[in-house]
Amino acid sequence: MFRIDDFRRDAVCTLDDNGYFLETIHSIFKLVHDNGLKATLLGFLTSSIKLIPGVKSYIDAEKQKVVDKLQSDGKSKREGWRTELPGEGLGTAVLEKLRDEKRNDVTWQGKCSGTVYIGGSESDGHFSLINEACSMFAHTNPLHLDVFQSVVQFEAEVVAMTAALLGSKEKSSGGQICGNMTSGGTESILLAVKSSRDYMKSKKGIIRPEMIIPVSAHSAYDKAAQYFNIKLWRVPVNKNFQADPKAIRRHINKNTILIVGSAPGFPHGIIDPIEELGVLASRFGICLHVDLCLGGFVLPFARELGYTIPPFDFTVKGVSSVSVDVHKYGLAPKGTSVILYRNHEIRKHQFVAVTEWSGGLYVSPTIAGSRPGGLIAGAWAAMMSLGKEGYLENTKAIMEVSKKIQKGIEEIPELFIIGKPDMTIVAFGSDVLDIFEVNDILSSKGWHLNALQRPNSIHICVTLQHVVVVEEFLGDLREAVKTVKENPGLISGGLAPIYGAAGKMPDRVMVQELLVDFMDDSKCTVLFSNPIGLRREFRDVRKGRVEKKKGEPRNQKEMRIWGISFIALSLSGGGSSSYIRSSPASDRYNHQ
């Protein structure tokens, strides 16, 4: 999005008036090229409006109102949070304190999209196994590879076993697949982008790197682009909600270092055409990263079970790197992922080696220096305990439940499925209802689904936790649809109207600033997780017990006018509603 400050910075003033004029013209053309004519003009208009005396302060005040509204419940909860060490230590009594705080967590068993992938109770079975494994190696750190040799071995074996699932044993892979464990999918993607950037610089001398991703690709690529100073092109998906190779091809130029595909994409559970992307990567001599964070421990087994799965791994020519989360369907402890490369030549660009430090010679393979050996041991224990047979059994169960949920949604006339899901994510929307209001009512019933945009929709990422609650979910969904159809705007405490107003703001920089203000004010990374309060208000509304407080919005129309829509009032235009979400430095993204 255009910023007037960018224009000023690009239009560098020189002593030569002609030079200044040419620089200005060049800056304008560059902005139009990068952002499009409509976005550039809109950005210039909105930036100019903000220069009018009083307008910026008014906008800032209205943004703060929105932040305060969204934070109203969270701030009250944080009032009792500790800000300094206790004078006297609690000793082992701290364990009981932990148990007390844990009881305040919302009920997640079977109710969350993704989030917890292990089935059963957290007090026994697979939970107990990985907890014991983590505890056994909690003190270890693979940074000290000469001391904790067992953990070093575990990491190497986790990487090798994961690679074997994704074609490393096949001749077409080249026989050099290598990688490392990371803290999660985001770090794996960051490392893949950094390695691709440096590899392409050494290979082609590219110093102004660009990468191309479909709009469905994970936001970790935006983070990588910001961290590593890479120009990011987001291109539209095709009518099937897959990456569009033709659209990607149109953006490839001499500075392109990387293109991206997902198997499947987070929003809709659809696998991108990896083979076609591989052809592009091979033809232009650029890198291709495949995001298998969700699919890495499902697709190989689904294919073996007879499901039709298009090619997605290192057997595809042109694939240079792959990211796989072990802590999702690999059923490992949270904070475990794997980044894989086709060969050592590419992976070497992931490492950081320092020779001039007074502390000695230093080399580190990942973003973190010290890493928790307990998590590596937990991942190894998870994979070894389940084995191929266990993963096949789990995949069969979740694939069947996914198909059942998809069929149940298709039988609700007011809803439609987004595309054709290939795996265990089912996204759905509506042409006749506000799907975000449906989500609000589901939240009031204890469900935690993910809200999507373009098109407005929500999805459920099916895990083993859902196997025993599938009928309950479909029943609650049917009831929620019926409620919204008969009483639109019923939950006054819902967040759909606020998000709807945010989605209609054409100045996306303003929305971005709002997100940053919200995160900065929240002092934590867990957003909008108050279904208990929402459930309580929903019950009160149904029973007619809620009275309108002075100055407080009570219906959807008022809510859209209140707060954030004040900002958008003079700027209203096209756009899609979007739920605000956080993306912490690790991998806890939108319940996944």
N, C-alpha and C positions, 0 to 999 in steps of 0.2 A: 504494500500500500504506500502511496506517495506521501511524503512528509515535506513540508515547505523548507524545513531545515536541511533536508537532503539536497533540495534544489539549490539552496544558497551555497552549500558546501561544494557541490559539483560545479556550479558556475563560478569558477575561480577567477577573481579579478586580476588582470594583468595590466602592465603599463601601456600596452598597445590596445586601443579601443577596438580595433578589428579582431584582435585575439580574444578579447572579452566577449564580443558578439559571437564568434565562432564557438567558444567554449560554452556559451549559453545555449546555442542551437544544438550543440552536441549533447549537452545534458538533457535537454528536452526530448530529443530523439531516443536517448538511452532509457529515459523513464518510460516513454511510450512503448518502447520495445520490450522492456522488462515487465511492465504492469498492464499494458493495454491502454488504448485511448480513453475508454470510458472511466477506468479506474484512475487514470492520471488526472483527467478533468475533474472528477469527483473529489479526488484527494486535494487538488489545488483549491477547489471551492471550499471544502470543509476546513482546510488549514487556514484559508483566508478569513473565514467567518470567525475562527478562534482568535484572530488578531484584533477583532473589534473590542474596544474597552469594555470590560465587564462580562463578556461572553465566556472567556476561559474560566474565570472564577466561578461563574454560574454553573458551567458544566462540571467543574471539579466538585462543587458542592453537591450537585445531583448525583454524581458518581459515588461520593462518600455516603450518601443516603442509601444507595443500593447496597454498598458494602456493609453498612451497619445493619440493614434489613437482613441480609443473608447471614450475617454473623451474630444476630441477636441471641440465638439459642446457644451457640458455641461459646460466646463470650461469658455467659453466665456459668457455664460448666467449667471454664478455665479459671474462674475467680479463686477456687480453692487449690489450684495447682501449686506444688512446692517450687520455690525459687532459690533455695539454698540448702546446704547440707544440714541434717539434724545435728544438734549439739552432741547427743549421745547416740551411737549406732544402735540399730534395732536388732542386730544379731540375726539368729534364725527366725525371729518373729517376723522378719521382712517377708518370709514365704507366705505367711497368713495374710499379710497386707497385699501381696500379689494376687492371692486367691480372691480377696474381697474386691479388688479393682476389676479382676477378670469377670466377676459376676455382673458387672455393669455393661459388659459388651452385649450387643443385640444378638438375638438368636440367628445363627447363620446356617445351622444344620438343614441342608436341603433347600434353603431359601435364596441363595445367592447365585447370580450368573457368574460362572467361573469361581474365582476366589479360593475355594477349598476343593481340591480335586480328588483327595483321598476319600474313600467311602467309609461308612461306619462311624463308630464313636471315637472321639479323640483320646479316650482313656484305655483303649486296647487295640489289638490287631496291628495294622501297618503303622498307625500313629505311634504306638509304643515302641515299635522296632526302630523307626528312624530317630525318635527322641533319645533312645538309649545309645544309638550309634553316635549321634551328635554330642551327647554328654560325655561319652568315652573319649572323644577327641577335641573337647571344647578348648583345651589349652594349646592346641597345635596351630602352627602357622607355616604354610609351605614356602614362605620366603626363606626360612631356614632349612633348606633342602638337605643339608648335611646332618641335621638333627632329626627332623620328622620325615624320615624316608618312607614310612608307611603311607603318609598322606600324599607324598609325591607319586607313589605308585598308584594310589586310588585315583588321583586325577588323571593320570595317563590312561588308566584302564577305562574310566568313564568316557573320556574323549574317544578312545579306540572303539568301544562298544557302540557309542552313538554314531560314529562315522560308519561303522559296518551296517547300521540300519539304513544309511543314506548313500550306499553305493560304493564304499571304499574298496570292497572286495571285487568289484566289477572291473574288467579290463578298461572299459571306457572312462573310468575315473582317473586314470593315469598312475594309480598306485602310490601317490604321495600325499594323500589327504592327511592333514595335521590340524591341531588346534589347541585350545585352552579352555578351562572353566572360567566363568565370570559370575558376577553377582546377579545377573538377570538379563532378560532380553534387550533392555535398553543399552546396557554396557556392551553386550555382544554386537549390537548394531553400530554403536559408536566406534568400536574397534574395527569393524568391517569397513566403515566409511573412512576412518583415519588411514587404515592400511591401504585401501584402494587409492586414496589421494596421493600418498607418498610413493606407492608403486608406480602409478601413472606418471608422476613427476620424474621418477628415475628412468622410466621407459620412453616417455614422449616429451619430457621437458615441460609439462603443463604447469603453469604457475598461477593461472586464474581458473581454478577447477570449478566444474559444474556437475550436478547430478540431476537425474530425471526420475521422478517417481509418480505413480498414479495417485489420485486424490484419496484412494482407499488405503494407501500405505500408512504405516504407523507414524505417530507424531515424533517418535524417537529420531527420525531422519531430519525433522526440523531442528531438533536439539543438536544433532550432529552438524548440520549446516551452520548453525550459530557458533558452536564451539570451535569448529575447524575452518571457518571463513570460506565456505563453499556456497556458490550460487545454486539455489534450489529451484527446480522447475516442477510444479505439480500439474499434471495433465489429466484431463477428464478420462473416466472409464468408459467402456463401450456399453451398449444397451443391456448386456448381460452382467453389468457391474464388475467386469474384469478389466485388468490393465489393457490398454489399447496400443498394440505395437505400432500401428500407423501414426498415432498421435505422438508416441515417444520418438519415433523415427524423425518426425518433423523438428524436434528440438535438439537432436544430436548435432554437435558441431566439433570444431577442433579442440575445444576446452572440456568436452565431456569426459568424465572419468568413470562414471558409474550409472547404471540403470538398475531398477529394483522390481522384483516380483514377490508375491506372497503366496504361501500355500498352507492354509488359506489366509485371506485377508481378515483382519480383526472385525471389521464392521459386519460383514454379511456371510462369512464362512465359505467364501467362493475362492477356488484356486485360479490364480492368474495363468495365462498361456506361457508357461516357463520355456517350452521348446522354441516358440517364436521369439521370445526375448533372448534366448540363447543364440539364435541365428543373428540377431542384431548385434549382440555383444561380440560374436566371432567376426562378423563382417567388418565392424569398425574398430576392432582391437581394443575394446573397453571392458571394464569389469561388470559383472552381473551378480548381485547379491540376492539370495532367496531367503525370505523371512519364514522360517519354519518353527517359530517360537511356539505356536499353537499346534501345528500339525506334525512335528517331528516324531512324537511318540504315539501317533494315531495312524497316519497315512500308510506307513510301511505295513502295519498289521491289518488295516482295512483292506488294502490291496490283496494281502494273502488270504483274507476271508472271502474274497470274491467281489468286493465292491469295485465299481469302475472308477479308477483314480488315474488322472492324467500324469505324465512324467513330471517330476518336481525336484529331483536330487542331483548328485554329482554324475549320474549317468547321462545327464543332458549336457551336450557340448556347449561351452560358453559360460557355464556357472562357475564363478570364481570363489564364492564364499557362501556360507549358510549359517544361520543362527537357529539354535534349538534350545528351548527351555526344558530343563529336566524337572523343574519344580512345578510344572503344570501336569500334563498327562504322563510324565515320567514318574510322578508321585514321590518326588524327592522333597526335602525340606526347602522352605522358601529362601531364595537367594542363591539358586543354582541354575546356571545356564551354560551352554557350550557354543563357542564360535569355532567354525571349521573353515579351512582354506584348501583349495585344490592342490597347492604345493607350498614348499618351504620358501620359495622365492617371494611369494606374496606375503606370507605370514611374518617374515623377518621385518617387514615395515610396521608391524604392530608393536614391536619391542622398543623400549627406550634404554639406551646404554649411555652411561656417563663415565668419562675417563678423568675429568679434572677436578673431582670433588675431593676435598681434604679428608673426607671420611672413608676414602678408598674407592676402588672400582665398583661400579653399581650397574646392574641390569635388571629390568622388570618387564614381565611379559604382558601385564594387563594394566588397567587404570589404577587399581588399588595396588599398594605395595604389600603391606600385610594383608593376609586373607584368612578367613576363618576355616581352619582345617576340619572343624566339626561338621560344617555343611558339606564339604567334599566327601567326608566319610559317610554322611547321611545319604548323599546321592548314590554313592557306590553300594551302600547297603540296600537301598530301595531297588536298584536295578538287579542286583544279585539275588535278592529275596524273591522278586517277582518272576524273573526269567522270561523267556519268550512266551511260554505257555500262559503266564499270568497276564502279560500285556495283550495277548490275543483274546483272552477271556474278558478283560476290562473293555477292550475296544468293541467287542461284539455287543456288550451290554449298553454302552453309551451311544453307539451308532443306532441301535434299535430304539432306544428312548428318543433320540433326536428325530428319527423318522415318525415316531408316534406323535411327538409334539407338532411336527410340521403338518401332519395329517389333521390333527385336531384344530390347528389354526386355520387351515384351508377350509374347514367346515363351518367357520364363523364368517358369515357373509359380509360383515362390515370390515374385515381385515384382509390383507393380502401379504404373501411372502415376497421378500425382496430377492429377486433372482432365483437361482437354483442352488441351494446350499450343497456343498460337497462333503461337509464333515459334520461337526457337532455344534455349530452355531446356527441358530435360526433367527433371522431378522424379519420383522413384520411391521407394516404400517397400515394406514387407512385413508381412504378418499372421502369418507363421510363423517369421521370423528376426529377430535384432537387426540392423537395417539399419546401425547404427553399427559393428558388428563387420565387416560387409561393407566398409564404408568404410575401416576400419583395414587390412584385407587389401589393398584397392586401393592404399592409401597405401604399404604395404610393397612394392608393385610399381611405385611411382613416380608414381602418379596423385594429383592434388590436386583433389578435388571439394569441394563445399560441403554442410555438414550443416545440416539444417533441423529445425524443431520444429512440433508441432501441425498435422498429424501428424508423427511421427518419419519423416524421409526424407532423401535426399540428392539433389543435382541436378548436372547438367553443363550449363554454358553453352557452346554450340558456337561455335567460331571457325574461321577459315581454317586454323589449326594442326591441326584435327582431321580435315580432309578426307582426309589420307593415313594416318590411324591408326584409323579407325573400326572396322575388323575386329579390330585388336589390343585396343581398348577392350572391345568386346563379348565377346571371348574371355576376357579377364582378369576381366570381371564375372561371366561364367558360372562360371569356376573359383573366384572368391571366394565366390559363393553356395553352391557345392558344398562348399567347405571349411568354411564356417560351419555348414552343415546337418549335416555329419558330425562336426565338432569345435568346437562352440560354446565361446567363451572361449579360443581358442588363443593369441592374441597377448596375452601378459601385459603387454607394454609399451604396449598401445593405450590410447587415452584414452576410449573409449566408456563403461566403467564409471563413471569419475569424472563424466562429463557426465550419465550416467543418474541418478546420485545427486543431482546438482545440480538436475536437472529435477524431482525428487520433493520438493524442499523447498518447502513451501507459503508460507514466509516469503520472498517475493521480494525484500524489502529486504535480507535477509541475503545472498542471491545477488548482488544489486547491489553490496553492500559488498565481497564477495569479488572481483568483477570489478575494482572500483576498486583494491583492494589489489594485485591481480595486475598491473594496468597500472602502478601506481605503483612496484612492485618491479622491473618488467621493464626500465625505462630505455630501452625501444625500443618501436616499434609493430608489430613483426613477431612474431606469435604462432604457436606450434605448427608451425613449419616445419622439422621434423627427420625427414623421411621416410627419410633415410639410416640413422640409428640404429634406426629402426623396422624397416626392411628387414633390417638386420643381426640384430636380435633375432628377427625372424620366421624367418629362415633357421636360426638357432641352435635355436629351439624345435622346428622341424620335424626337425632332425637330432639332437635330444635332448642338445644341448650346454649348455643353460642350467641352472644350479643355483640353487636358491632361497637367497637371502641372508637372514640373520637379520633379522627385522623387516620384510621386504619382501613385499608381496602377490604371489602367483604365479598367482592365477586370478581369474575375474570375481567370485566370491562374496567372496573376501578383499578384492579391490579396492574393492568397494562398502562394505565395513565399514570399510576403512582410510580415514583422512583425512576427506574431506568428509561422508561418510555419518554420522560421529560427530556432526556438527552437526545432521543431519536426524533422528537416531535418535528423539528424543522429540517430533519435530514432523512425522513422516512422514504423508503424505497424498497426494491426487491431484496430478497434474501430468504434464507431458510432458518427456521428456529433451531437453536442449538443448546443442549444442556452444557453447563459449565462443568469442567472436570479438571482434576489435578493430575500432574505427572511428575512424581518425585524422582530423585536422582537414580533410585534403583528401579525395580520393575513392577511396582504396584500401580498398574495403570487401569483405571476405570473398572475395578473389580477383577481384572484378569491377572 
